[in-house]
């Protein structure tokens, strides 16, 4: 407060009457202004809001300036401290007189203010940190050019935006009057009381401020804008504590935003007017929208006019009438070019005339809109439309009507009741006549023909779709279209006939497996037993009851181990058949008994159980129990790992067991559908998993998907891998055999359709270029499949023999096939309960 009074005192002291400086422009020195003008201009500086008393800072600054300027004759006044005390003490005594002076000064004659404003010269720019008195600004010397902190540019104080230079122009007086009436209501009230008390009026007529419209004398069209920065981006003020300047040149400071999101949410819940509160970007304050403003926003959002009284559907006003007027719209005389021929048009016309003479442009002939018809199958002459066809085909003629189509046919053409029933039971395409002959007494009794429109339409289609020109066909021998394949006798050896039949099972035989040396054969059946056969004599060497349906049987491929894996219900049984060399059987038992269980067994998806003494007498050594049924079991080439397929949904459909450590693991984290079968790659650490529609190749060491094969089949049933590992065959239930070349593509290299029913099993021979497939039609197809080492040469696939012998039972035929490991023989098991050897 003291600083404001000091600034006002300095401003009043520095600009006394008769001490006015010369304006910046040339011209004679203006006359000194009277003291009232100084007081009036002293009341116009910017206002501050940092006061602590009942009056604002701007009021105190005005009053302090008036008090200081009142003592114009004494230069050696009291000391500064005493002056402050005396000002504060004398404020109450001189308040009424001072405000009367201000009231009189703001009503100065406007004409005199305009003249003095013109004498003052051009307006001077002000800085927000300057003194509050405009005379102080004018008397201040011009600052030297120095490095100042960068601040957003401000618009100059023109007469339309704010205060002018220290003068008594109309803009200054209006600003002072508005400030007195809007921001100093107490001052206006005191001024009114002073006038009512009988104060002497000034030399000009005093206009009452109370009860009048402050914009009645305002000729400006602009609004009373608080922030006067103008068309300036507000982003320039991001690094400053203020957002602009008001009409008096003071900074508009940003409000302190110390409320977090929780406080805002509480305000939103508690304040019923929160939804209509918006933030003013020019001042930074929150503004509550009135009901009229909210209604305006809603009208604009709904696509209506902002003015409620505006009628968008009011009748349009014709600015130009369609009636012929007496006087033209304009009396402008015509241009000269409207009477002179155009040279450009002359050149265009000359070019068109030349083109017509040369025949380049033909005159348009009138079109004949009458439709033209011609007989499509008439005898065309050379001048006709179809005369250009050199080899014309005559129109197909209709058969002449016979006696059967007569309304009074002979009796022999009338069908009997049996013939009528037979004709009605036949298909429409198998009938000789499209109608039944009937007899009518007269032509008038004949009804309308029901197929008349249909026959006419079919006749039109015959004429329209029949070829009108004879095409020359290429004479090709059908034998040349058949690819050149080697003769089957040049591809021997391969099995050609049935050699042995293994009988003994009482139900269908689902699976079979051959020992690595080719001497023994194991088979599993639905009768709940596993039989071990001697291949050469077809004699059953041993029968092992397992107490359930045998889904899969696999002989360990390692020659030094005599072990058979059998899938029964939810378990995998490891049997030692004890056939052949006793040393091999003994070493197998020693291998299984050498396992030492760990002290802390880890959690596994399967349980390994030792067989009891009674079960060991039957050949059982180990039992691997799963929680779900087992559908397939297969061994790795080295004989230590085996893969198991479970009939369950989820990622645990495939499990891998390690025999030496008795450890089980689930290699997949998610499932891609129901798994049909799996197979190990013979050379690489790959695992092939066949689902219903795809075959996926996984790398076991990298634990990633390497390739996805698309067999384009409805349902994959079986899978086999070539001994070289670069080719795969798949059988499907839609009677397809698909050959894949892994080095070529993920699409099938060849699709073979040799069977009429579903394929149940496929197999490769380990030594010979042979592969076989078994189907429900009871046949086994043997094909020659030669794979070359040259990558540029495609595999040679030739079907060589179809082997038959199984009798289809329950719509099932051959259920499994397997090749002999050393001989070109093939074994097949069928639904008739037999196993057959073809050699």
BAPA-481692 format. One record per residue (C-alpha): residue number from 1; x, y negated, z. Coordinates in steps of 0.25 Angstrom, whole numbers, always signed. Layout:
BEGIN
[NUM, [X, Y, Z]];
...
// end
This chain:
BEGIN
[1, [+0, +0, +0]];
[2, [+11, -9, +3]];
[3, [+18, -6, -10]];
[4, [+5, -10, -17]];
[5, [+5, -23, -10]];
[6, [+19, -26, -12]];
[7, [+17, -23, -27]];
[8, [+5, -33, -28]];
[9, [+13, -43, -20]];
[10, [+25, -42, -30]];
[11, [+16, -43, -41]];
[12, [+9, -55, -36]];
[13, [+22, -62, -32]];
[14, [+29, -59, -45]];
[15, [+18, -65, -54]];
[16, [+14, -78, -48]];
[17, [+6, -89, -56]];
[18, [+14, -97, -65]];
[19, [+25, -86, -66]];
[20, [+20, -78, -78]];
[21, [+30, -73, -87]];
[22, [+31, -74, -102]];
[23, [+24, -63, -110]];
[24, [+32, -54, -119]];
[25, [+28, -60, -132]];
[26, [+32, -74, -137]];
[27, [+24, -86, -134]];
[28, [+22, -98, -124]];
[29, [+22, -95, -110]];
[30, [+8, -93, -105]];
[31, [+3, -102, -94]];
[32, [+3, -97, -80]];
[33, [-9, -90, -75]];
[34, [-17, -94, -63]];
[35, [-16, -86, -50]];
[36, [-30, -80, -52]];
[37, [-24, -73, -64]];
[38, [-13, -67, -56]];
[39, [-22, -62, -46]];
[40, [-31, -56, -56]];
[41, [-20, -48, -63]];
[42, [-15, -44, -50]];
[43, [-27, -36, -47]];
[44, [-26, -28, -60]];
[45, [-14, -19, -57]];
[46, [-15, -4, -56]];
[47, [-21, +2, -44]];
[48, [-15, +12, -34]];
[49, [-22, +23, -26]];
[50, [-12, +25, -15]];
[51, [-18, +15, -5]];
[52, [-21, +19, +9]];
[53, [-31, +9, +13]];
[54, [-45, +7, +10]];
[55, [-41, -1, -3]];
[56, [-34, +6, -14]];
[57, [-20, +3, -18]];
[58, [-24, -6, -30]];
[59, [-33, -14, -21]];
[60, [-21, -17, -11]];
[61, [-12, -20, -23]];
[62, [-22, -30, -28]];
[63, [-24, -37, -15]];
[64, [-10, -37, -11]];
[65, [-6, -44, -25]];
[66, [-17, -54, -22]];
[67, [-13, -57, -8]];
[68, [+2, -59, -13]];
[69, [-2, -67, -25]];
[70, [-11, -76, -16]];
[71, [+2, -82, -9]];
[72, [+7, -88, -22]];
[73, [+13, -101, -16]];
[74, [+22, -95, -5]];
[75, [+34, -88, -10]];
[76, [+40, -85, +3]];
[77, [+29, -77, +10]];
[78, [+30, -68, +22]];
[79, [+39, -56, +21]];
[80, [+35, -43, +14]];
[81, [+32, -36, +26]];
[82, [+24, -47, +32]];
[83, [+17, -49, +18]];
[84, [+12, -35, +19]];
[85, [+7, -36, +33]];
[86, [+0, -49, +30]];
[87, [-6, -43, +17]];
[88, [-12, -32, +25]];
[89, [-17, -41, +36]];
[90, [-22, -51, +27]];
[91, [-29, -41, +18]];
[92, [-42, -41, +26]];
[93, [-42, -56, +27]];
[94, [-40, -59, +12]];
[95, [-47, -47, +6]];
[96, [-60, -54, +3]];
[97, [-53, -66, -3]];
[98, [-43, -57, -12]];
[99, [-55, -49, -17]];
[100, [-62, -61, -21]];
[101, [-50, -66, -29]];
[102, [-49, -53, -36]];
[103, [-64, -54, -39]];
[104, [-62, -67, -45]];
[105, [-50, -63, -53]];
[106, [-57, -52, -60]];
[107, [-68, -61, -65]];
[108, [-58, -70, -73]];
[109, [-63, -75, -86]];
[110, [-61, -65, -97]];
[111, [-58, -75, -107]];
[112, [-47, -81, -99]];
[113, [-41, -68, -96]];
[114, [-41, -65, -111]];
[115, [-33, -78, -114]];
[116, [-23, -75, -103]];
[117, [-22, -61, -108]];
[118, [-18, -66, -122]];
[119, [-8, -75, -115]];
[120, [-2, -64, -108]];
[121, [+4, -57, -120]];
[122, [+4, -43, -124]];
[123, [+1, -33, -112]];
[124, [+13, -27, -105]];
[125, [+15, -12, -102]];
[126, [+15, -8, -87]];
[127, [+21, +4, -80]];
[128, [+13, +11, -69]];
[129, [+24, +9, -59]];
[130, [+24, -7, -61]];
[131, [+18, -17, -51]];
[132, [+3, -19, -50]];
[133, [+3, -33, -54]];
[134, [+3, -35, -70]];
[135, [+11, -48, -68]];
[136, [+22, -40, -61]];
[137, [+23, -32, -73]];
[138, [+23, -44, -83]];
[139, [+34, -51, -74]];
[140, [+43, -38, -73]];
[141, [+55, -38, -82]];
[142, [+55, -28, -93]];
[143, [+62, -15, -89]];
[144, [+75, -11, -95]];
[145, [+75, +2, -103]];
[146, [+79, +13, -94]];
[147, [+77, +28, -93]];
[148, [+63, +30, -87]];
[149, [+56, +44, -84]];
[150, [+47, +48, -96]];
[151, [+33, +45, -93]];
[152, [+21, +47, -102]];
[153, [+18, +35, -110]];
[154, [+6, +26, -106]];
[155, [-3, +18, -115]];
[156, [-1, +2, -113]];
[157, [-11, -5, -105]];
[158, [-19, -11, -116]];
[159, [-32, -19, -114]];
[160, [-40, -7, -117]];
[161, [-33, +2, -107]];
[162, [-28, -6, -95]];
[163, [-23, -19, -90]];
[164, [-16, -28, -100]];
[165, [-4, -37, -96]];
[166, [-6, -47, -85]];
[167, [-17, -55, -90]];
[168, [-32, -58, -88]];
[169, [-37, -51, -101]];
[170, [-50, -45, -101]];
[171, [-44, -31, -100]];
[172, [-37, -34, -87]];
[173, [-49, -41, -81]];
[174, [-58, -29, -85]];
[175, [-48, -20, -79]];
[176, [-48, -28, -66]];
[177, [-63, -29, -65]];
[178, [-65, -14, -68]];
[179, [-54, -10, -57]];
[180, [-61, -20, -47]];
[181, [-74, -14, -50]];
[182, [-71, +1, -50]];
[183, [-58, +3, -42]];
[184, [-61, -7, -31]];
[185, [-75, -6, -27]];
[186, [-72, -13, -14]];
[187, [-65, -24, -21]];
[188, [-78, -27, -30]];
[189, [-86, -26, -17]];
[190, [-78, -36, -10]];
[191, [-78, -45, -22]];
[192, [-93, -44, -23]];
[193, [-94, -47, -8]];
[194, [-85, -59, -10]];
[195, [-93, -65, -21]];
[196, [-106, -63, -12]];
[197, [-99, -70, -1]];
[198, [-98, -83, -9]];
[199, [-84, -83, -14]];
[200, [-82, -94, -24]];
[201, [-83, -89, -38]];
[202, [-71, -90, -48]];
[203, [-70, -100, -59]];
[204, [-76, -89, -68]];
[205, [-89, -82, -66]];
[206, [-87, -69, -58]];
[207, [-94, -57, -63]];
[208, [-99, -47, -53]];
[209, [-93, -34, -54]];
[210, [-102, -26, -45]];
[211, [-114, -20, -52]];
[212, [-108, -22, -66]];
[213, [-104, -13, -77]];
[214, [-88, -13, -78]];
[215, [-89, -10, -93]];
[216, [-99, -20, -96]];
[217, [-88, -29, -101]];
[218, [-79, -18, -106]];
[219, [-77, -18, -121]];
[220, [-68, -6, -122]];
[221, [-74, +7, -127]];
[222, [-65, +16, -119]];
[223, [-68, +23, -106]];
[224, [-62, +19, -92]];
[225, [-50, +29, -93]];
[226, [-43, +31, -80]];
[227, [-31, +37, -87]];
[228, [-25, +27, -97]];
[229, [-14, +35, -104]];
[230, [-22, +36, -116]];
[231, [-20, +47, -127]];
[232, [-8, +53, -120]];
[233, [-6, +68, -118]];
[234, [-8, +71, -103]];
[235, [+4, +81, -104]];
[236, [+13, +69, -103]];
[237, [+9, +68, -88]];
[238, [+12, +82, -84]];
[239, [+25, +79, -77]];
[240, [+20, +66, -71]];
[241, [+11, +64, -58]];
[242, [+1, +56, -66]];
[243, [-8, +58, -78]];
[244, [-9, +43, -83]];
[245, [-12, +29, -79]];
[246, [-25, +22, -76]];
[247, [-30, +9, -81]];
[248, [-21, +1, -71]];
[249, [-9, +8, -75]];
[250, [-7, +17, -63]];
[251, [-4, +32, -64]];
[252, [-15, +42, -62]];
[253, [-9, +53, -54]];
[254, [-12, +68, -55]];
[255, [-20, +74, -44]];
[256, [-13, +84, -35]];
[257, [-17, +98, -40]];
[258, [-14, +106, -27]];
[259, [-26, +115, -28]];
[260, [-23, +130, -32]];
[261, [-32, +139, -40]];
[262, [-39, +144, -27]];
[263, [-43, +130, -23]];
[264, [-48, +127, -37]];
[265, [-56, +140, -36]];
[266, [-62, +136, -22]];
[267, [-66, +123, -28]];
[268, [-72, +130, -40]];
[269, [-81, +138, -30]];
[270, [-84, +127, -20]];
[271, [-86, +115, -29]];
[272, [-99, +116, -37]];
[273, [-94, +105, -47]];
[274, [-81, +112, -50]];
[275, [-87, +117, -64]];
[276, [-89, +102, -68]];
[277, [-75, +97, -63]];
[278, [-65, +94, -73]];
[279, [-51, +89, -73]];
[280, [-48, +75, -79]];
[281, [-35, +77, -87]];
[282, [-33, +62, -87]];
[283, [-33, +60, -72]];
[284, [-31, +74, -67]];
[285, [-44, +73, -58]];
[286, [-56, +82, -57]];
[287, [-69, +76, -63]];
[288, [-82, +81, -60]];
[289, [-91, +81, -73]];
[290, [-105, +75, -71]];
[291, [-118, +82, -76]];
[292, [-118, +74, -89]];
[293, [-104, +78, -92]];
[294, [-107, +92, -89]];
[295, [-119, +92, -98]];
[296, [-110, +85, -109]];
[297, [-100, +96, -108]];
[298, [-110, +107, -109]];
[299, [-117, +101, -121]];
[300, [-103, +100, -128]];
[301, [-100, +115, -125]];
[302, [-113, +119, -130]];
[303, [-111, +112, -143]];
[304, [-121, +100, -141]];
[305, [-119, +86, -143]];
[306, [-113, +78, -131]];
[307, [-124, +68, -131]];
[308, [-136, +74, -126]];
[309, [-145, +64, -134]];
[310, [-139, +68, -147]];
[311, [-148, +76, -156]];
[312, [-140, +85, -166]];
[313, [-153, +88, -173]];
[314, [-158, +74, -176]];
[315, [-162, +71, -190]];
[316, [-150, +67, -199]];
[317, [-150, +53, -204]];
[318, [-148, +51, -219]];
[319, [-138, +41, -221]];
[320, [-140, +40, -236]];
[321, [-154, +41, -241]];
[322, [-158, +50, -252]];
[323, [-167, +40, -258]];
[324, [-162, +31, -270]];
[325, [-157, +18, -265]];
[326, [-158, +5, -272]];
[327, [-144, +1, -269]];
[328, [-132, +11, -270]];
[329, [-124, +14, -258]];
[330, [-112, +7, -263]];
[331, [-111, -4, -274]];
[332, [-96, -1, -277]];
[333, [-94, -2, -292]];
[334, [-90, +10, -300]];
[335, [-75, +13, -302]];
[336, [-69, +11, -315]];
[337, [-65, +26, -316]];
[338, [-79, +30, -317]];
[339, [-80, +23, -331]];
[340, [-67, +28, -337]];
[341, [-65, +42, -341]];
[342, [-56, +50, -332]];
[343, [-43, +55, -339]];
[344, [-42, +67, -330]];
[345, [-55, +72, -335]];
[346, [-52, +69, -349]];
[347, [-40, +78, -348]];
[348, [-48, +89, -342]];
[349, [-59, +88, -352]];
[350, [-48, +89, -363]];
[351, [-42, +101, -358]];
[352, [-56, +108, -357]];
[353, [-59, +104, -371]];
[354, [-46, +110, -376]];
[355, [-48, +123, -368]];
[356, [-62, +125, -375]];
[357, [-56, +122, -388]];
[358, [-45, +133, -386]];
[359, [-55, +143, -381]];
[360, [-50, +143, -367]];
[361, [-63, +139, -361]];
[362, [-75, +146, -366]];
[363, [-89, +140, -364]];
[364, [-98, +147, -354]];
[365, [-109, +156, -360]];
[366, [-122, +156, -353]];
[367, [-124, +169, -345]];
[368, [-135, +179, -349]];
[369, [-142, +182, -336]];
[370, [-150, +193, -341]];
[371, [-145, +207, -336]];
[372, [-139, +216, -346]];
[373, [-142, +231, -345]];
[374, [-135, +243, -353]];
[375, [-136, +258, -352]];
[376, [-125, +263, -344]];
[377, [-125, +277, -351]];
[378, [-130, +273, -365]];
[379, [-122, +276, -378]];
[380, [-113, +264, -378]];
[381, [-108, +258, -391]];
[382, [-95, +252, -392]];
[383, [-101, +238, -390]];
[384, [-108, +242, -377]];
[385, [-103, +239, -363]];
[386, [-98, +254, -361]];
[387, [-92, +255, -374]];
[388, [-78, +254, -369]];
[389, [-79, +267, -362]];
[390, [-72, +277, -372]];
[391, [-76, +290, -365]];
[392, [-90, +287, -361]];
[393, [-97, +297, -353]];
[394, [-112, +300, -356]];
[395, [-122, +298, -346]];
[396, [-126, +310, -338]];
[397, [-140, +314, -342]];
[398, [-152, +318, -334]];
[399, [-157, +332, -335]];
[400, [-170, +333, -342]];
[401, [-182, +336, -334]];
[402, [-187, +351, -334]];
[403, [-199, +358, -331]];
[404, [-197, +358, -316]];
[405, [-199, +342, -316]];
[406, [-212, +343, -323]];
[407, [-225, +339, -316]];
[408, [-231, +352, -321]];
[409, [-219, +362, -321]];
[410, [-221, +376, -325]];
[411, [-224, +386, -314]];
[412, [-211, +392, -314]];
[413, [-204, +379, -310]];
[414, [-213, +377, -298]];
[415, [-205, +382, -286]];
[416, [-211, +392, -276]];
[417, [-213, +390, -261]];
[418, [-200, +398, -259]];
[419, [-192, +390, -269]];
[420, [-198, +377, -263]];
[421, [-193, +381, -249]];
[422, [-179, +385, -255]];
[423, [-178, +372, -262]];
[424, [-181, +364, -249]];
[425, [-171, +371, -241]];
[426, [-160, +369, -251]];
[427, [-151, +357, -251]];
[428, [-154, +345, -260]];
[429, [-141, +348, -268]];
[430, [-144, +363, -270]];
[431, [-157, +361, -276]];
[432, [-159, +363, -291]];
[433, [-170, +353, -292]];
[434, [-172, +341, -284]];
[435, [-187, +343, -284]];
[436, [-197, +354, -283]];
[437, [-206, +356, -296]];
[438, [-220, +353, -293]];
[439, [-233, +354, -302]];
[440, [-243, +342, -303]];
[441, [-256, +342, -310]];
[442, [-253, +330, -318]];
[443, [-243, +319, -320]];
[444, [-251, +309, -311]];
[445, [-250, +319, -299]];
[446, [-234, +318, -300]];
[447, [-229, +310, -288]];
[448, [-217, +301, -288]];
[449, [-204, +307, -288]];
[450, [-197, +305, -275]];
[451, [-183, +306, -280]];
[452, [-184, +297, -292]];
[453, [-176, +285, -286]];
[454, [-166, +294, -281]];
[455, [-164, +301, -294]];
[456, [-163, +288, -302]];
[457, [-153, +283, -292]];
[458, [-144, +296, -293]];
[459, [-145, +294, -308]];
[460, [-141, +280, -308]];
[461, [-129, +284, -299]];
[462, [-125, +295, -309]];
[463, [-125, +285, -321]];
[464, [-118, +275, -312]];
[465, [-107, +284, -306]];
[466, [-105, +293, -318]];
[467, [-92, +290, -325]];
[468, [-94, +283, -338]];
[469, [-80, +285, -344]];
[470, [-73, +299, -345]];
[471, [-60, +299, -338]];
[472, [-48, +307, -343]];
[473, [-44, +317, -332]];
[474, [-30, +321, -330]];
[475, [-28, +336, -333]];
[476, [-21, +341, -320]];
[477, [-19, +356, -317]];
[478, [-24, +359, -303]];
[479, [-12, +367, -301]];
[480, [-3, +355, -302]];
[481, [-10, +348, -291]];
[482, [-6, +359, -281]];
[483, [+8, +356, -275]];
[484, [+19, +365, -278]];
[485, [+21, +375, -266]];
[486, [+30, +386, -265]];
[487, [+24, +400, -266]];
[488, [+21, +407, -252]];
[489, [+30, +419, -255]];
[490, [+41, +409, -257]];
[491, [+39, +404, -243]];
[492, [+40, +417, -235]];
[493, [+41, +422, -225]];
[494, [+28, +419, -218]];
[495, [+17, +428, -212]];
[496, [+8, +434, -222]];
[497, [+0, +445, -215]];
[498, [-5, +450, -202]];
[499, [+5, +460, -195]];
[500, [+0, +462, -181]];
[501, [-13, +460, -172]];
[502, [-11, +458, -157]];
[503, [-24, +463, -150]];
[504, [-26, +463, -135]];
[505, [-33, +450, -131]];
[506, [-48, +450, -128]];
[507, [-50, +436, -131]];
[508, [-45, +425, -141]];
[509, [-30, +423, -141]];
[510, [-27, +408, -139]];
[511, [-12, +408, -139]];
[512, [+1, +416, -142]];
[513, [+16, +414, -141]];
[514, [+28, +422, -146]];
[515, [+40, +424, -138]];
[516, [+53, +417, -143]];
[517, [+59, +431, -148]];
[518, [+46, +434, -156]];
[519, [+44, +448, -148]];
[520, [+33, +444, -139]];
[521, [+19, +437, -141]];
[522, [+11, +431, -130]];
[523, [-4, +428, -132]];
[524, [-15, +421, -123]];
[525, [-29, +424, -124]];
[526, [-43, +420, -118]];
[527, [-44, +433, -111]];
[528, [-34, +428, -100]];
[529, [-22, +436, -104]];
[530, [-8, +434, -110]];
[531, [-3, +445, -119]];
[532, [+11, +448, -123]];
[533, [+13, +455, -136]];
[534, [+24, +462, -143]];
[535, [+25, +455, -157]];
[536, [+30, +467, -165]];
[537, [+20, +477, -160]];
[538, [+8, +469, -156]];
[539, [+8, +476, -142]];
[540, [+4, +468, -130]];
[541, [+15, +469, -120]];
[542, [+9, +462, -108]];
[543, [-4, +455, -104]];
[544, [-4, +444, -93]];
[545, [-18, +440, -88]];
[546, [-18, +425, -84]];
[547, [-32, +424, -80]];
[548, [-37, +413, -90]];
[549, [-37, +409, -104]];
[550, [-23, +407, -110]];
[551, [-22, +394, -118]];
[552, [-8, +395, -122]];
[553, [+4, +404, -122]];
[554, [+19, +400, -124]];
[555, [+31, +408, -124]];
[556, [+44, +402, -119]];
[557, [+52, +399, -132]];
[558, [+65, +401, -124]];
[559, [+70, +415, -127]];
[560, [+77, +417, -114]];
[561, [+64, +415, -106]];
[562, [+53, +424, -106]];
[563, [+41, +416, -102]];
[564, [+27, +413, -107]];
[565, [+18, +401, -104]];
[566, [+3, +404, -103]];
[567, [-7, +393, -102]];
[568, [-19, +398, -93]];
[569, [-30, +388, -88]];
[570, [-22, +377, -80]];
[571, [-9, +385, -79]];
[572, [+3, +389, -87]];
[573, [+8, +403, -84]];
[574, [+23, +406, -86]];
[575, [+24, +421, -89]];
[576, [+36, +430, -90]];
[577, [+31, +442, -99]];
[578, [+44, +450, -96]];
[579, [+44, +455, -111]];
[580, [+57, +458, -119]];
[581, [+70, +456, -112]];
[582, [+70, +458, -97]];
[583, [+82, +448, -95]];
[584, [+74, +437, -102]];
[585, [+62, +440, -92]];
[586, [+71, +440, -80]];
[587, [+78, +427, -84]];
[588, [+65, +421, -85]];
[589, [+61, +425, -71]];
[590, [+74, +420, -66]];
[591, [+72, +406, -73]];
[592, [+59, +404, -67]];
[593, [+63, +409, -53]];
[594, [+76, +400, -53]];
[595, [+67, +387, -51]];
[596, [+69, +380, -37]];
[597, [+58, +371, -33]];
[598, [+61, +357, -29]];
[599, [+60, +353, -15]];
[600, [+50, +341, -18]];
[601, [+42, +346, -30]];
[602, [+37, +334, -38]];
[603, [+23, +332, -43]];
[604, [+20, +339, -56]];
[605, [+7, +340, -65]];
[606, [+8, +356, -64]];
[607, [+11, +366, -53]];
[608, [+21, +377, -55]];
[609, [+18, +390, -47]];
[610, [+25, +403, -46]];
[611, [+18, +416, -49]];
[612, [+15, +426, -38]];
[613, [+21, +440, -38]];
[614, [+8, +446, -44]];
[615, [+9, +436, -55]];
[616, [+23, +438, -58]];
[617, [+20, +453, -60]];
[618, [+11, +448, -72]];
[619, [+22, +439, -78]];
[620, [+18, +426, -72]];
[621, [+30, +417, -67]];
[622, [+25, +403, -66]];
[623, [+11, +396, -66]];
[624, [+10, +381, -69]];
[625, [-3, +376, -65]];
[626, [-10, +363, -71]];
[627, [-22, +357, -66]];
[628, [-28, +358, -80]];
[629, [-30, +368, -91]];
[630, [-18, +371, -100]];
[631, [-20, +372, -115]];
[632, [-6, +374, -120]];
[633, [+8, +377, -116]];
[634, [+21, +376, -125]];
[635, [+35, +378, -122]];
[636, [+47, +369, -126]];
[637, [+58, +375, -135]];
[638, [+68, +376, -123]];
[639, [+58, +384, -115]];
[640, [+59, +375, -102]];
[641, [+47, +366, -104]];
[642, [+33, +368, -108]];
[643, [+21, +359, -111]];
[644, [+7, +361, -106]];
[645, [-6, +355, -112]];
[646, [-17, +353, -102]];
[647, [-32, +352, -105]];
[648, [-34, +339, -98]];
[649, [-35, +324, -101]];
[650, [-25, +315, -97]];
[651, [-10, +313, -98]];
[652, [-7, +327, -91]];
[653, [-11, +335, -103]];
[654, [+3, +339, -106]];
[655, [+13, +344, -96]];
[656, [+27, +349, -98]];
[657, [+33, +359, -88]];
[658, [+47, +363, -86]];
[659, [+50, +377, -83]];
[660, [+64, +376, -76]];
[661, [+60, +365, -66]];
[662, [+45, +369, -65]];
[663, [+41, +354, -68]];
[664, [+29, +349, -75]];
[665, [+27, +335, -80]];
[666, [+17, +327, -88]];
[667, [+24, +319, -100]];
[668, [+13, +310, -103]];
[669, [+6, +298, -96]];
[670, [-6, +297, -105]];
[671, [-14, +306, -114]];
[672, [-17, +303, -129]];
[673, [-29, +313, -130]];
[674, [-30, +328, -127]];
[675, [-18, +336, -130]];
[676, [-20, +348, -139]];
[677, [-6, +354, -139]];
[678, [+9, +350, -137]];
[679, [+22, +355, -142]];
[680, [+37, +353, -140]];
[681, [+46, +348, -151]];
[682, [+56, +360, -154]];
[683, [+68, +351, -154]];
[684, [+66, +337, -148]];
[685, [+60, +333, -135]];
[686, [+46, +330, -141]];
[687, [+33, +334, -136]];
[688, [+21, +335, -146]];
[689, [+7, +333, -140]];
[690, [-5, +335, -149]];
[691, [-18, +328, -146]];
[692, [-31, +329, -153]];
[693, [-27, +319, -164]];
[694, [-12, +317, -163]];
[695, [+1, +323, -160]];
[696, [+11, +315, -152]];
[697, [+26, +317, -151]];
[698, [+32, +313, -138]];
[699, [+47, +312, -134]];
[700, [+49, +319, -121]];
[701, [+62, +312, -117]];
[702, [+58, +298, -121]];
[703, [+44, +300, -116]];
[704, [+38, +293, -128]];
[705, [+29, +296, -140]];
[706, [+37, +298, -152]];
[707, [+26, +301, -163]];
[708, [+12, +303, -165]];
[709, [+7, +312, -176]];
[710, [-7, +310, -182]];
[711, [-12, +323, -187]];
[712, [-26, +317, -192]];
[713, [-33, +329, -186]];
[714, [-46, +329, -178]];
[715, [-40, +339, -167]];
[716, [-26, +344, -166]];
[717, [-26, +359, -161]];
[718, [-11, +364, -162]];
[719, [+3, +359, -164]];
[720, [+16, +365, -169]];
[721, [+30, +359, -171]];
[722, [+40, +363, -182]];
[723, [+53, +370, -176]];
[724, [+61, +358, -182]];
[725, [+52, +348, -175]];
[726, [+49, +339, -186]];
[727, [+36, +344, -190]];
[728, [+23, +347, -183]];
[729, [+10, +354, -187]];
[730, [-4, +352, -180]];
[731, [-16, +360, -181]];
[732, [-30, +354, -179]];
[733, [-44, +359, -177]];
[734, [-49, +352, -190]];
[735, [-41, +363, -198]];
[736, [-29, +355, -201]];
[737, [-14, +358, -200]];
[738, [-6, +345, -200]];
[739, [+9, +344, -202]];
[740, [+18, +333, -197]];
[741, [+32, +329, -201]];
[742, [+37, +321, -189]];
[743, [+48, +315, -197]];
[744, [+38, +310, -208]];
[745, [+26, +304, -202]];
[746, [+15, +304, -190]];
[747, [+5, +308, -201]];
[748, [+3, +323, -206]];
[749, [+12, +327, -216]];
[750, [+3, +338, -221]];
[751, [-11, +342, -217]];
[752, [-15, +357, -220]];
[753, [-29, +362, -220]];
[754, [-27, +377, -222]];
[755, [-38, +381, -211]];
[756, [-53, +379, -211]];
[757, [-54, +379, -196]];
[758, [-47, +373, -184]];
[759, [-32, +376, -182]];
[760, [-29, +382, -169]];
[761, [-13, +384, -169]];
[762, [-1, +380, -178]];
[763, [+13, +385, -177]];
[764, [+27, +384, -183]];
[765, [+37, +395, -185]];
[766, [+50, +393, -178]];
[767, [+59, +398, -190]];
[768, [+51, +399, -203]];
[769, [+44, +387, -210]];
[770, [+30, +392, -206]];
[771, [+18, +387, -198]];
[772, [+5, +393, -196]];
[773, [-9, +388, -191]];
[774, [-21, +396, -185]];
[775, [-35, +392, -187]];
[776, [-49, +396, -182]];
[777, [-52, +401, -196]];
[778, [-43, +414, -192]];
[779, [-32, +411, -201]];
[780, [-17, +408, -199]];
[781, [-11, +399, -210]];
[782, [+4, +400, -212]];
[783, [+11, +389, -219]];
[784, [+25, +387, -224]];
[785, [+31, +374, -218]];
[786, [+45, +371, -223]];
[787, [+52, +359, -216]];
[788, [+64, +354, -223]];
[789, [+76, +347, -217]];
[790, [+76, +337, -228]];
[791, [+67, +325, -223]];
[792, [+64, +321, -237]];
[793, [+57, +334, -240]];
[794, [+43, +336, -234]];
[795, [+39, +350, -227]];
[796, [+34, +361, -236]];
[797, [+20, +366, -231]];
[798, [+14, +378, -238]];
[799, [+3, +387, -233]];
[800, [+8, +401, -235]];
[801, [-2, +411, -228]];
[802, [-15, +412, -222]];
[803, [-16, +423, -211]];
[804, [-29, +429, -207]];
[805, [-33, +439, -197]];
[806, [-40, +433, -185]];
[807, [-55, +434, -184]];
[808, [-61, +420, -180]];
[809, [-68, +422, -166]];
[810, [-77, +411, -159]];
[811, [-73, +402, -171]];
[812, [-59, +403, -167]];
[813, [-48, +409, -176]];
[814, [-33, +409, -174]];
[815, [-29, +402, -161]];
[816, [-14, +402, -161]];
[817, [-2, +405, -170]];
[818, [+12, +407, -167]];
[819, [+24, +411, -176]];
[820, [+34, +422, -173]];
[821, [+48, +415, -169]];
[822, [+56, +423, -179]];
[823, [+47, +430, -189]];
[824, [+37, +423, -199]];
[825, [+26, +429, -191]];
[826, [+14, +422, -185]];
[827, [+5, +426, -173]];
[828, [-10, +421, -172]];
[829, [-20, +423, -161]];
[830, [-34, +422, -163]];
[831, [-48, +421, -157]];
[832, [-50, +436, -160]];
[833, [-41, +440, -149]];
[834, [-29, +445, -158]];
[835, [-15, +440, -161]];
[836, [-10, +442, -175]];
[837, [+4, +443, -181]];
[838, [+5, +439, -196]];
[839, [+19, +442, -202]];
// end
